[in-house]
Structure formats: structure tokens, C-alpha cells
Amino acid sequence: MLPAFGWEAVFTQWEFAPAVTAAVLVVGALYLWGAWRVGRRHPARPWPWWRTGLFLAGLAVVVLATESGIGAYDEVLFWDHMIQHLLLIMVAPPLLVVGQPFTLLLHASRNPLHTWAKRVMRSRVVSFLTWPPFGLVAYTATVVGTHLTGLTGPILRNPVLHDAEHVLYLVVGYLFFLPLLGREPIRWQVSYPIRILVLVLAMPVDTFTGLVLGYARPGIYTTGPRPPGSPGPVEDVHWAGAAMWIAGDAIMLAFIMLVVLMWSRDERSPLAMSGWLEAARKSHFDEVAAPGGVPAATAGAGRGGIDDDEHLAAYNAYLARLNGPGAGETG
């Protein structure tokens, strides 16, 4: 029997999982190798260190969820099982997404691997899997199907199914958050309002699942003897529902706020005040200052835009037209 569950048990009751350890070490080593290769090939533009840190943090969350005390108690305490699921579908995947592993692959690789990876990222299969509606449906089906159906019992009793569930959560979480938080070279470049909408639509999934479990009777949610001091079977299920409802919605709300922050800092976004004012100023200037109805931006397009001298010349021409013959006439 496991000892009483607590913070100490989380960091002392480790269960070694060879498959998880091997996968994390291989993926982490490949990522670090790619970052080193980019830095060697482009010393002036090395791979951002903070992206490397976030990606490695995502791998660390996977290890924490599956091999620490959280993973050791996931079959005997259902509320701990729920915490594990939240880590695997809502915490680790976004960290891995922001790490941009596929962009790193493109920057670090050469042909034929570079061309092959680019084709895969633009393929129909990847385009469908990263389509935001598909990610939302997959997220809903995964959360509801693994908690509110008869699959819960077989998954807990079968180690292979249990491990497959962990992989499913990671993959579905990655596909769900990729078009919403990532900047990988995929087909879908989702606007910020749509990103917020998808996240808002995902929140009721956690709320519904949590409420159903919060009023559920004890069932086949755990196996094995319960640790001392643990809640009873009914209370255990209700705690799991509270974790899904409160923690799940809180994490999703944090992502909504993050997207709003990204929106406000995007120079192309209307929410970025400096970018919006500059765009409005240039648009109005093009309308009133360009002769012959030809936008002034066209003149400087070949050099990437209008410089200050061209703005000044266009403005002087605009003033000359205002003060020229017939300036006070109306047509």
C-alpha cells in the first residue's frame, strides 16, 4: 500500500517508466541538437533560449505527470488521476507548442529532410489534424469519452490502454493548442478572435465533465487499496470533478488572457495602439497626398516602403495642390 498522499509523496514516490524516460531523453536531445545546429549555422540569429526552456519544461511536465508521485497514485486516487490528465492535455502540450519543434527542424535541417518536412507540414493530413474545429472535437471527445463512459474501467485495469490514454492526451492537447498558441508553418493562420472563440467553446467541456463527476456515485474509477488518509470513494470522485471544473476552467481562462495579450502586442493587430495609429495615418496620407489616385505606398514598394524623404516630397506636393489655382473651388 502506498503511503498517505501529499507534497512529499509527489516527489518521493517515483515509478520508473522506461518508455517515457527513453522518449523524453531522445526528444530532448534532438531538440537541443537542433538548437545547437541553428546557433552554429546562424551565429547572429541563434535559436531563442526561452523557446528551448519552455520545450524542455513541457517534457519535464510529462515526466512529472507519469513518473512522480502523481503517476504512482493515479490508479488509487481518482482526483490525482484527474490532475495527471490536466497536466498531460492542458499544461505540457502548450509548452511543447510554444517551443516550435517543427520550425526548429526546418531551420536545422537540410535537403532532402528539409523539403520532406516542409511537405509534411503542408500536407492534407496535417492540415486536417491541425484544423481548429477538428482539434475542438478531438478535445471534447477525449475529455468526455475517457471520464464519462464505460472506458474508464478498462483503461485503469489494462496498463497498455492506460499508457495509450496518456499518449492520446498529449497528442490531442498538442493538436488543439497548435493553431491557437503556436506559430508553426502550418496551413491555418487563425485570427485572434477565432482563437479566443475556440478556447471559450472548450471551457464548457471541462465544466460539464466536472459537474457530472461532482454529482456522480462511486464507480470503477480506481483500483487497488486506498492510501491512508485518502478521501472515501464518493468524495474522491467529487474531488476529481472539482479539479476538472475549477482547475480546467482556470487554465483555459489563463490561455484566453494569454491570447488577448498576444493580440495586443501584435504589430499587425488593431489592438496594438501604435500599430493601429500608424496604419491609420499612412492610409489617410495615401488618400489625400498621392497624386492621380495612386497610393503613395506604391512608389516605395520596391524598396520595402516609403522613407521620410518620399513622405516629405508627397506632402509638399499635397500642399502645392492645396494652394494652387482653383484650390477653393468645389466640384
PAMARRO-364386 format. One line per field, with one value per residue (C-alpha): residue in one letter; residue number from 0; y, z, x. Coordinates in nm, 2 decimals, m for minus. Example, Ala and Ser with C-alpha at 12.3 -4.5 7.8 and 13.67 -1.06 7.14 Angstrom:
PAMARRO-364386
residu: c(A/S);
num: c(0/1);
Y: c(m0.45/m0.11);
Z: c(0.78/0.71);
X: c(1.23/1.37);
This chain:
PAMARRO-364386
residu: c(M/L/P/A/F/G/W/E/A/V/F/T/Q/W/E/F/A/P/A/V/T/A/A/V/L/V/V/G/A/L/Y/L/W/G/A/W/R/V/G/R/R/H/P/A/R/P/W/P/W/W/R/T/G/L/F/L/A/G/L/A/V/V/V/L/A/T/E/S/G/I/G/A/Y/D/E/V/L/F/W/D/H/M/I/Q/H/L/L/L/I/M/V/A/P/P/L/L/V/V/G/Q/P/F/T/L/L/L/H/A/S/R/N/P/L/H/T/W/A/K/R/V/M/R/S/R/V/V/S/F/L/T/W/P/P/F/G/L/V/A/Y/T/A/T/V/V/G/T/H/L/T/G/L/T/G/P/I/L/R/N/P/V/L/H/D/A/E/H/V/L/Y/L/V/V/G/Y/L/F/F/L/P/L/L/G/R/E/P/I/R/W/Q/V/S/Y/P/I/R/I/L/V/L/V/L/A/M/P/V/D/T/F/T/G/L/V/L/G/Y/A/R/P/G/I/Y/T/T/G/P/R/P/P/G/S/P/G/P/V/E/D/V/H/W/A/G/A/A/M/W/I/A/G/D/A/I/M/L/A/F/I/M/L/V/V/L/M/W/S/R/D/E/R/S/P/L/A/M/S/G/W/L/E/A/A/R/K/S/H/F/D/E/V/A/A/P/G/G/V/P/A/A/T/A/G/A/G/R/G/G/I/D/D/D/E/H/L/A/A/Y/N/A/Y/L/A/R/L/N/G/P/G/A/G/E/T/G);
num: c(0/1/2/3/4/5/6/7/8/9/10/11/12/13/14/15/16/17/18/19/20/21/22/23/24/25/26/27/28/29/30/31/32/33/34/35/36/37/38/39/40/41/42/43/44/45/46/47/48/49/50/51/52/53/54/55/56/57/58/59/60/61/62/63/64/65/66/67/68/69/70/71/72/73/74/75/76/77/78/79/80/81/82/83/84/85/86/87/88/89/90/91/92/93/94/95/96/97/98/99/100/101/102/103/104/105/106/107/108/109/110/111/112/113/114/115/116/117/118/119/120/121/122/123/124/125/126/127/128/129/130/131/132/133/134/135/136/137/138/139/140/141/142/143/144/145/146/147/148/149/150/151/152/153/154/155/156/157/158/159/160/161/162/163/164/165/166/167/168/169/170/171/172/173/174/175/176/177/178/179/180/181/182/183/184/185/186/187/188/189/190/191/192/193/194/195/196/197/198/199/200/201/202/203/204/205/206/207/208/209/210/211/212/213/214/215/216/217/218/219/220/221/222/223/224/225/226/227/228/229/230/231/232/233/234/235/236/237/238/239/240/241/242/243/244/245/246/247/248/249/250/251/252/253/254/255/256/257/258/259/260/261/262/263/264/265/266/267/268/269/270/271/272/273/274/275/276/277/278/279/280/281/282/283/284/285/286/287/288/289/290/291/292/293/294/295/296/297/298/299/300/301/302/303/304/305/306/307/308/309/310/311/312/313/314/315/316/317/318/319/320/321/322/323/324/325/326/327/328/329/330);
Y: c(0.00/0.35/0.59/0.89/1.12/1.47/1.70/1.48/1.17/1.36/1.40/1.08/0.81/0.78/0.50/0.45/0.42/0.31/0.41/0.76/0.82/0.70/0.90/1.22/1.18/1.12/1.41/1.65/1.55/1.60/1.94/2.05/1.93/2.13/2.45/2.40/2.34/2.66/2.86/2.72/2.79/3.14/3.29/3.62/3.47/3.17/2.98/3.17/3.03/3.08/2.86/2.58/2.63/2.61/2.30/2.12/2.24/2.06/1.74/1.78/1.81/1.48/1.31/1.47/1.36/1.00/0.90/1.11/1.05/1.19/0.89/0.65/0.74/0.77/0.43/0.45/0.82/0.94/1.31/1.26/1.08/1.40/1.62/1.40/1.43/1.81/1.82/1.59/1.77/2.14/2.21/2.00/2.04/2.43/2.44/2.20/2.41/2.73/2.56/2.53/2.20/2.18/2.53/2.43/2.12/2.33/2.57/2.30/2.05/2.04/1.87/1.62/1.62/1.99/1.95/1.64/1.81/2.11/1.90/1.71/2.03/2.14/1.81/1.75/1.51/1.76/2.04/1.84/1.74/2.10/2.24/2.42/2.26/1.91/2.00/2.11/1.80/1.58/1.76/1.72/1.35/1.28/1.45/1.32/0.98/0.89/1.02/0.98/0.65/0.28/0.32/0.43/0.09/m0.10/0.18/0.16/m0.22/m0.25/m0.10/m0.08/0.11/0.33/0.42/0.47/0.71/0.92/0.94/1.03/1.32/1.46/1.43/1.57/1.86/1.94/1.94/2.15/2.42/2.42/2.66/2.87/2.93/2.82/2.98/2.67/2.67/2.50/2.60/2.76/3.11/3.16/3.52/3.62/3.64/3.29/3.16/3.32/3.17/2.82/2.84/2.98/2.69/2.44/2.57/2.41/2.07/2.09/2.24/1.97/1.69/1.83/1.88/1.53/1.38/1.62/1.46/1.10/0.79/0.58/0.35/0.18/0.49/0.34/0.01/m0.13/m0.04/0.32/0.51/0.60/0.94/0.95/1.05/0.79/0.66/0.91/1.21/1.10/1.12/1.45/1.60/1.48/1.66/1.98/1.95/1.92/2.20/2.46/2.39/2.31/2.63/2.84/2.71/2.77/3.12/3.19/3.08/3.32/3.60/3.50/3.52/3.86/3.97/3.83/4.01/4.34/4.30/4.21/4.50/4.39/4.38/4.67/4.62/4.73/5.11/5.22/4.99/5.09/5.46/5.42/5.23/5.49/5.77/5.61/5.51/5.87/6.02/5.79/5.90/6.28/6.31/6.07/6.23/6.07/5.84/5.62/5.52/5.67/5.33/5.20/5.43/5.28/4.92/4.82/4.93/4.79/5.11/5.49/5.66/6.00/6.19/6.05/6.13/6.49/6.52/6.39/6.62/6.92/6.83/6.80/7.15/7.28/7.14/7.30/7.64/7.61/7.76/7.65/7.52/7.69/7.56/7.27/7.02);
Z: c(0.00/m0.09/0.20/0.26/m0.05/m0.01/m0.15/0.00/m0.17/m0.51/m0.50/m0.32/m0.47/m0.81/m1.05/m1.33/m1.68/m1.93/m2.24/m2.11/m2.00/m2.33/m2.53/m2.33/m2.35/m2.72/m2.80/m2.57/m2.71/m3.07/m2.98/m2.81/m3.11/m3.34/m3.13/m3.13/m3.50/m3.57/m3.35/m3.53/m3.87/m3.78/m3.50/m3.54/m3.51/m3.27/m3.16/m2.88/m2.55/m2.40/m2.65/m2.56/m2.20/m2.25/m2.46/m2.20/m1.94/m2.13/m2.13/m1.76/m1.70/m1.89/m1.66/m1.35/m1.45/m1.53/m1.32/m1.00/m0.72/m0.94/m1.17/m0.88/m0.72/m1.05/m1.02/m0.65/m0.62/m0.89/m0.81/m0.86/m1.18/m1.29/m1.20/m1.42/m1.71/m1.68/m1.68/m1.99/m2.20/m2.08/m1.94/m2.12/m2.48/m2.48/m2.36/m2.63/m2.89/m2.79/m2.83/m3.20/m3.27/m3.63/m3.71/m3.54/m3.76/m4.07/m3.96/m3.86/m4.14/m4.50/m4.81/m4.85/m4.49/m4.51/m4.82/m4.68/m4.35/m4.53/m4.75/m4.45/m4.26/m4.57/m4.64/m4.64/m4.34/m4.13/m4.24/m4.13/m3.80/m3.72/m3.83/m3.52/m3.54/m3.55/m3.25/m3.06/m3.14/m3.05/m2.72/m2.64/m2.73/m2.54/m2.21/m2.21/m2.35/m2.10/m1.79/m1.85/m2.04/m1.98/m2.10/m1.76/m1.60/m1.88/m1.91/m1.54/m1.54/m1.86/m1.84/m2.22/m2.25/m1.96/m2.14/m2.46/m2.28/m2.17/m2.53/m2.65/m2.41/m2.52/m2.89/m2.87/m2.65/m2.89/m3.19/m3.00/m2.89/m3.20/m3.42/m3.11/m2.94/m3.20/m3.49/m3.68/m4.07/m4.09/m4.32/m4.06/m3.95/m3.71/m3.63/m3.26/m3.22/m3.36/m3.12/m2.83/m2.95/m2.97/m2.62/m2.49/m2.66/m2.49/m2.14/m2.11/m2.19/m1.86/m1.68/m1.79/m1.71/m1.37/m1.28/m1.38/m1.18/m0.89/m0.86/m0.96/m0.74/m0.68/m0.97/m1.13/m1.10/m0.90/m0.84/m0.56/m0.18/m0.09/0.08/0.45/0.50/0.15/0.08/0.05/m0.29/m0.33/m0.21/m0.43/m0.74/m0.63/m0.58/m0.92/m1.07/m0.88/m1.02/m1.37/m1.33/m1.13/m1.24/m1.60/m1.65/m1.47/m1.70/m2.01/m1.88/m1.85/m2.21/m2.32/m2.14/m2.30/m2.65/m2.57/m2.46/m2.78/m2.98/m2.81/m2.87/m3.24/m3.46/m3.73/m3.48/m3.44/m3.06/m3.08/m3.05/m3.20/m3.50/m3.54/m3.53/m3.77/m4.01/m4.00/m4.05/m4.36/m4.50/m4.47/m4.60/m4.91/m4.98/m4.96/m5.07/m5.36/m5.70/m5.96/m5.71/m5.70/m5.34/m5.23/m5.08/m5.44/m5.51/m5.23/m5.26/m5.45/m5.15/m4.88/m4.81/m4.82/m4.64/m4.48/m4.79/m5.01/m4.74/m4.73/m5.11/m5.13/m4.85/m5.03/m5.35/m5.15/m5.00/m5.35/m5.48/m5.19/m5.26/m5.64/m5.88/m5.81/m5.47/m5.32/m5.59/m5.52/m5.78);
X: c(0.00/0.12/0.17/m0.06/m0.06/0.09/0.35/0.62/0.48/0.47/0.85/0.95/0.72/0.87/0.79/1.04/0.87/1.14/0.93/0.86/1.21/1.36/1.11/1.18/1.55/1.55/1.32/1.50/1.84/1.72/1.57/1.90/2.10/1.87/1.91/2.29/2.29/2.09/2.32/2.63/2.49/2.34/2.56/2.39/2.04/2.06/1.76/1.58/1.68/1.34/1.18/1.43/1.35/0.97/1.00/1.22/0.97/0.70/0.90/0.96/0.58/0.53/0.78/0.62/0.28/0.37/0.67/0.65/0.40/0.13/0.18/0.22/m0.12/m0.31/m0.47/m0.57/m0.69/m0.92/m0.87/m0.50/m0.58/m0.76/m0.47/m0.25/m0.49/m0.49/m0.11/m0.10/m0.36/m0.35/0.00/0.26/0.12/0.11/0.47/0.58/0.38/0.55/0.88/0.81/0.99/0.89/1.01/1.34/1.35/1.32/1.59/1.83/1.78/1.90/1.76/1.62/1.50/1.41/1.19/1.03/0.94/0.80/0.58/0.45/0.36/0.16/0.01/m0.37/m0.34/m0.16/m0.39/m0.69/m0.54/m0.45/m0.78/m0.92/m1.27/m1.11/m0.90/m1.20/m1.40/m1.10/m1.05/m1.42/m1.43/m1.12/m1.22/m1.58/m1.50/m1.23/m1.42/m1.79/m1.82/m1.75/m1.39/m1.27/m1.27/m1.09/m0.83/m0.75/m0.73/m0.52/m0.17/m0.14/m0.46/m0.36/m0.03/m0.22/m0.45/m0.15/m0.02/m0.37/m0.39/m0.06/m0.14/m0.49/m0.36/m0.09/m0.32/m0.58/m0.33/m0.11/m0.32/m0.42/m0.08/0.18/0.35/0.45/0.44/0.10/m0.18/m0.41/m0.32/m0.61/m0.71/m0.71/m1.09/m1.13/m0.86/m1.05/m1.38/m1.23/m1.09/m1.43/m1.61/m1.37/m1.44/m1.79/m1.64/m1.44/m1.73/m1.97/m1.74/m1.65/m2.02/m2.12/m1.84/m1.92/m2.26/m2.17/m2.19/m1.88/m1.80/m1.49/m1.27/m0.98/m0.81/m0.61/m0.61/m0.66/m0.37/m0.43/m0.59/m0.74/m1.10/m1.37/m1.48/m1.76/m1.56/m1.27/m1.49/m1.63/m1.28/m1.19/m1.49/m1.39/m1.04/m1.16/m1.42/m1.22/m0.86/m0.96/m1.16/m0.89/m0.62/m0.84/m0.91/m0.54/m0.49/m0.76/m0.59/m0.26/m0.41/m0.55/m0.20/m0.06/m0.32/m0.24/0.13/0.09/0.20/m0.04/m0.33/m0.58/m0.55/m0.18/m0.24/0.09/0.04/m0.32/m0.24/0.04/m0.17/m0.45/m0.21/m0.05/m0.38/m0.52/m0.20/m0.21/m0.56/m0.50/m0.14/m0.10/m0.15/m0.37/m0.53/m0.22/m0.14/0.19/0.29/0.32/0.62/0.82/0.71/1.02/1.24/1.01/0.80/0.82/1.11/1.09/1.21/0.94/0.68/0.81/0.80/0.45/0.34/0.49/0.31/m0.01/0.04/0.11/m0.21/m0.40/m0.25/m0.27/m0.52/m0.88/m0.80/m1.10/m1.34/m1.57/m1.67);
